[in-house]
Amino acid sequence: MARSLLLALALAASVFVGDHLLYRSLVVPRLPGWTSVPVGWWLLVLSPVAVAPLVVGLLVRNLREGVAVVAGGAVLASLYLWWAARTYQPGHLKSYALEAPTVFWVQTPLLLFGLFGCVSLLSYFVASRRSPGSAG
């Protein structure tokens, strides 16, 4: 249980790192327009959200734990995004969390579950095919 919670926190933390740390330090100073920010910096900002599910998929023991971790990570990341919108953090001023909370609380966890789930499942299945105990 504690292991699964830590993995879910890692997924949510990837959104925090990409948004709160990288976006604010690399992108916000270069605004007023997204074209004034190099593409490589956007890739760096998005990289934690791509890497964390890959790592989590390698660390989960089975599909049941994987689904629970991905669901928990999606909810925790949604909570962070809700907080960011409610406290008017950069990049969150036009958010469904402020303008349509019901849509936000349905759409955001489902989208994050899909994103985290697809990437995590991919790495889980690749890892399980290569493990010594797998038939195949």
Backbone bond lengths (Angstrom), bond angles and torsions (degrees), N, CA, C in turn:
res aa  C-N    CA-C-N  psi(-1)  N-CA   C-N-CA  omega(-1)  CA-C   N-CA-C  phi
1 M - - - 1.451 - - 1.528 110.84 -
2 A 1.323 118.36 -47.90 1.464 122.01 -179.57 1.529 110.08 -64.91
3 R 1.318 116.61 -38.49 1.462 121.53 178.41 1.517 110.79 -62.64
4 S 1.322 116.45 -43.73 1.466 120.97 179.07 1.524 110.93 -64.45
5 L 1.314 116.52 -39.79 1.464 120.25 178.51 1.527 110.53 -64.45
6 L 1.316 117.38 -40.60 1.466 120.41 177.74 1.527 111.43 -63.88
7 L 1.320 116.87 -39.93 1.461 119.95 178.05 1.528 110.70 -66.48
8 A 1.331 117.40 -40.18 1.470 120.83 177.01 1.525 110.02 -63.73
9 L 1.318 116.61 -40.93 1.469 120.12 176.88 1.524 111.11 -63.27
10 A 1.328 117.47 -35.11 1.464 120.63 177.50 1.520 110.83 -63.23
11 L 1.334 117.39 -40.26 1.468 119.99 177.23 1.525 110.47 -63.86
12 A 1.321 116.75 -46.78 1.466 120.01 179.31 1.526 110.70 -64.21
13 A 1.323 116.69 -38.21 1.460 120.50 179.46 1.521 111.76 -63.77
14 S 1.324 117.57 -28.58 1.464 119.40 178.37 1.524 110.86 -63.82
15 V 1.320 117.15 -37.04 1.462 120.85 176.73 1.527 109.42 -68.05
16 F 1.320 116.73 -42.22 1.464 121.50 178.44 1.527 110.92 -61.69
17 V 1.323 117.61 -47.71 1.469 121.12 -178.07 1.525 109.99 -62.84
18 G 1.328 116.69 -47.00 1.461 119.52 179.94 1.512 112.64 -62.60
19 D 1.309 116.31 -41.97 1.460 120.53 -175.64 1.524 112.19 -85.17
20 H 1.287 117.00 -58.35 1.468 121.97 -170.28 1.532 112.14 -73.48
21 L 1.318 117.24 -39.41 1.455 119.14 -175.96 1.530 112.32 -93.76
22 L 1.332 117.97 -56.86 1.462 120.41 -174.76 1.528 112.91 -74.48
23 Y 1.334 117.49 -47.85 1.463 120.53 -178.77 1.529 110.87 -59.44
24 R 1.306 116.32 -46.58 1.473 119.26 -177.54 1.516 112.68 -68.08
25 S 1.325 117.44 -34.76 1.456 118.62 -176.42 1.528 113.00 -85.80
26 L 1.335 118.30 -29.41 1.463 120.17 -177.14 1.525 113.76 -102.60
27 V 1.313 117.23 -41.16 1.459 120.13 -171.17 1.525 112.28 -91.57
28 V 1.318 117.75 -49.72 1.470 120.71 -174.03 1.530 112.33 -54.81
29 P 1.318 119.90 -42.91 1.469 118.22 178.98 1.531 113.71 -63.50
30 R 1.339 117.92 -21.19 1.467 121.42 -177.17 1.525 113.11 -92.64
31 L 1.314 117.52 -3.41 1.452 120.31 -178.45 1.517 108.94 -70.25
32 P 1.284 123.34 152.58 1.441 128.58 57.83 1.522 116.37 -98.81
33 G 1.298 121.61 -11.77 1.454 119.82 -178.60 1.510 111.49 -131.36
34 W 1.332 116.53 150.73 1.460 119.99 -179.02 1.514 111.58 -66.30
35 T 1.336 117.79 -21.85 1.457 119.78 178.84 1.518 112.01 -73.35
36 S 1.325 117.71 -14.75 1.457 120.18 178.84 1.524 112.28 -84.78
37 V 1.320 116.57 1.22 1.460 121.80 179.80 1.535 108.05 -109.38
38 P 1.331 117.72 127.31 1.472 119.79 179.53 1.534 112.30 -59.30
39 V 1.317 116.27 144.45 1.463 121.95 -178.78 1.525 110.90 -58.54
40 G 1.297 117.04 -37.76 1.466 120.56 179.12 1.520 112.74 -58.89
41 W 1.315 116.60 -33.69 1.464 119.74 178.43 1.521 110.88 -70.60
42 W 1.341 116.62 -37.84 1.470 119.51 175.50 1.528 109.87 -62.10
43 L 1.335 116.75 -40.85 1.466 119.64 178.25 1.529 110.96 -63.92
44 L 1.320 116.55 -38.75 1.462 120.39 177.11 1.525 111.04 -63.93
45 V 1.319 117.23 -41.32 1.465 121.59 179.11 1.525 110.75 -62.92
46 L 1.327 117.33 -38.83 1.469 121.49 -177.75 1.527 113.38 -84.32
47 S 1.314 117.63 -13.66 1.467 120.24 -174.73 1.529 114.62 -61.14
48 P 1.334 121.35 -38.72 1.467 117.79 179.29 1.529 112.80 -60.70
49 V 1.328 116.74 -34.17 1.468 120.09 -179.20 1.520 110.78 -73.20
50 A 1.315 118.21 -19.91 1.460 121.21 175.74 1.524 112.08 -89.78
51 V 1.317 116.92 -37.32 1.469 121.20 -175.29 1.526 112.19 -77.99
52 A 1.320 118.03 -42.17 1.470 120.98 -176.50 1.535 112.40 -57.52
53 P 1.333 120.26 -47.20 1.465 118.40 178.36 1.536 112.84 -64.21
54 L 1.329 117.15 -33.05 1.472 119.05 176.22 1.523 110.70 -61.38
55 V 1.320 116.41 -45.71 1.466 121.03 -179.35 1.530 110.18 -67.30
56 V 1.333 116.44 -43.83 1.468 119.97 -179.98 1.527 110.33 -60.62
57 G 1.324 117.47 -40.83 1.460 120.52 177.87 1.518 112.79 -60.27
58 L 1.310 116.80 -31.74 1.465 120.75 177.48 1.527 112.14 -75.43
59 L 1.339 116.70 -25.11 1.456 120.46 -173.83 1.528 114.80 -95.37
60 V 1.318 118.50 -19.17 1.469 118.65 -179.38 1.521 110.04 -70.87
61 R 1.329 115.55 148.84 1.468 121.19 -176.02 1.521 112.96 -84.46
62 N 1.339 116.38 -34.76 1.465 119.65 -177.73 1.528 108.93 -153.96
63 L 1.318 116.27 174.89 1.461 120.67 -177.13 1.522 112.58 -64.92
64 R 1.321 117.30 -37.86 1.467 120.12 -179.95 1.533 110.14 -60.65
65 E 1.320 116.45 -46.83 1.460 119.39 177.40 1.525 110.18 -64.02
66 G 1.313 117.36 -39.56 1.462 121.16 179.63 1.517 112.72 -60.07
67 V 1.322 116.51 -44.62 1.467 120.27 179.02 1.525 110.30 -64.64
68 A 1.335 116.90 -42.64 1.462 120.41 179.36 1.527 111.10 -63.57
69 V 1.316 117.39 -42.41 1.465 121.48 -179.74 1.528 110.20 -65.20
70 V 1.323 116.57 -44.97 1.465 120.35 -179.59 1.529 110.27 -64.15
71 A 1.323 117.83 -42.78 1.472 120.77 178.69 1.531 110.50 -63.34
72 G 1.321 116.94 -44.99 1.459 120.28 178.10 1.518 112.15 -62.92
73 G 1.320 116.40 -42.64 1.465 120.23 178.05 1.514 112.01 -63.10
74 A 1.326 117.25 -38.94 1.469 121.02 178.60 1.521 111.32 -64.89
75 V 1.319 116.83 -42.31 1.474 120.12 179.43 1.530 110.45 -68.19
76 L 1.322 117.48 -44.63 1.467 120.24 179.79 1.531 111.51 -64.10
77 A 1.328 117.49 -40.91 1.465 120.42 177.34 1.528 110.48 -65.38
78 S 1.327 117.21 -36.99 1.466 120.99 176.57 1.525 110.98 -63.76
79 L 1.321 115.91 -39.74 1.468 119.55 176.21 1.527 111.04 -61.09
80 Y 1.329 117.00 -42.04 1.466 119.86 177.04 1.534 110.39 -62.40
81 L 1.328 117.43 -46.44 1.468 120.55 -179.42 1.526 111.27 -63.15
82 W 1.333 117.25 -36.47 1.462 121.02 176.39 1.525 109.85 -63.66
83 W 1.347 116.82 -46.48 1.460 121.10 178.16 1.528 110.47 -59.62
84 A 1.337 117.19 -43.86 1.466 120.90 -178.93 1.526 110.87 -61.15
85 A 1.319 117.35 -39.83 1.460 120.24 178.49 1.526 111.10 -70.21
86 R 1.321 116.71 -44.14 1.472 120.66 -177.67 1.527 112.91 -66.28
87 T 1.322 117.37 -25.57 1.466 120.92 179.03 1.529 111.73 -102.69
88 Y 1.325 116.37 12.39 1.474 123.38 173.90 1.522 112.85 56.21
89 Q 1.322 115.75 47.59 1.458 120.93 177.54 1.535 109.17 -74.18
90 P 1.333 118.36 153.29 1.467 121.11 179.17 1.532 111.03 -55.94
91 G 1.321 115.11 135.07 1.458 120.94 179.23 1.517 114.16 89.17
92 H 1.329 117.86 -2.50 1.461 121.02 -176.26 1.524 112.98 -125.54
93 L 1.321 116.83 17.09 1.464 119.26 -175.96 1.528 112.20 -73.19
94 K 1.315 118.03 -30.09 1.463 122.39 176.33 1.536 107.13 -109.92
95 S 1.296 116.21 80.50 1.455 121.12 -175.34 1.516 110.51 -122.24
96 Y 1.331 115.63 146.25 1.462 120.21 173.00 1.531 110.95 -60.55
97 A 1.307 117.18 -25.54 1.470 119.92 178.73 1.519 110.76 -60.66
98 L 1.333 117.19 -30.67 1.461 121.51 178.87 1.525 112.01 -92.90
99 E 1.333 116.01 -40.03 1.461 120.01 -171.10 1.519 113.83 -92.73
100 A 1.307 117.77 -28.33 1.468 121.56 -179.05 1.522 108.65 -150.34
101 P 1.342 117.56 75.70 1.464 120.31 -173.66 1.524 114.23 -58.82
102 T 1.326 118.03 -35.35 1.463 119.45 179.39 1.524 110.65 -64.16
103 V 1.323 115.91 -43.87 1.471 120.07 177.23 1.520 109.56 -62.46
104 F 1.323 116.79 -43.44 1.464 120.65 179.74 1.524 111.08 -57.62
105 W 1.343 117.39 -48.77 1.472 120.37 -174.26 1.519 113.09 -74.55
106 V 1.329 118.07 -12.84 1.460 120.48 172.48 1.525 109.62 -93.81
107 Q 1.320 116.02 -49.18 1.454 121.52 -172.72 1.526 113.73 -72.05
108 T 1.310 118.14 -48.52 1.470 120.97 -171.88 1.526 112.86 -63.75
109 P 1.345 119.98 -50.24 1.468 117.53 178.43 1.534 112.72 -61.98
110 L 1.332 117.19 -35.61 1.474 119.45 179.01 1.527 111.36 -67.39
111 L 1.324 117.24 -42.85 1.466 119.97 178.12 1.523 111.40 -64.58
112 L 1.320 116.98 -43.95 1.462 119.60 178.41 1.524 111.68 -66.47
113 F 1.334 116.76 -37.52 1.467 120.22 176.09 1.533 109.66 -60.55
114 G 1.327 116.10 -43.30 1.470 119.56 178.60 1.514 112.21 -64.73
115 L 1.315 116.89 -44.70 1.464 120.90 -179.96 1.518 111.01 -64.31
116 F 1.332 116.20 -55.66 1.467 120.22 179.89 1.525 110.95 -60.56
117 G 1.327 116.02 -41.50 1.462 120.97 -176.18 1.515 113.09 -65.23
118 C 1.326 117.21 -46.06 1.472 119.98 -179.42 1.519 111.60 -60.85
119 V 1.321 116.05 -47.42 1.467 119.79 -177.76 1.526 110.92 -69.22
120 S 1.332 117.40 -42.15 1.465 120.75 -179.79 1.521 111.50 -65.86
121 L 1.325 116.52 -43.53 1.470 119.34 178.93 1.517 111.41 -63.33
122 L 1.313 117.04 -39.97 1.458 120.15 177.98 1.526 110.77 -57.92
123 S 1.326 116.68 -50.03 1.469 118.47 -179.26 1.528 111.49 -69.71
124 Y 1.340 117.73 -32.92 1.467 120.46 177.36 1.528 110.52 -61.86
125 F 1.329 116.65 -47.96 1.460 119.64 -177.66 1.525 112.13 -69.69
126 V 1.312 118.08 -36.02 1.466 120.48 175.92 1.531 109.03 -63.39
127 A 1.328 117.40 -45.16 1.456 121.37 -179.66 1.528 111.64 -66.31
128 S 1.325 117.72 -39.65 1.456 119.87 -178.20 1.527 111.75 -70.38
129 R 1.304 118.28 -27.66 1.477 120.82 176.64 1.511 110.93 -72.83
130 R 1.310 117.19 -29.04 1.452 121.15 -176.83 1.523 113.19 -92.50
131 S 1.322 116.73 -10.19 1.470 118.36 -177.27 1.521 109.86 -68.91
132 P 1.339 117.65 150.20 1.474 121.57 -175.51 1.519 113.23 -62.25
133 G 1.326 118.68 -29.36 1.441 120.20 -176.44 1.519 115.01 -86.44
134 S 1.347 117.65 -2.06 1.459 119.53 -176.70 1.513 110.71 -85.01
135 A 1.302 114.12 147.38 1.472 119.24 176.75 1.500 108.50 -88.91
136 G 1.286 116.84 134.71 1.346 112.91 176.41 1.348 138.89 158.69
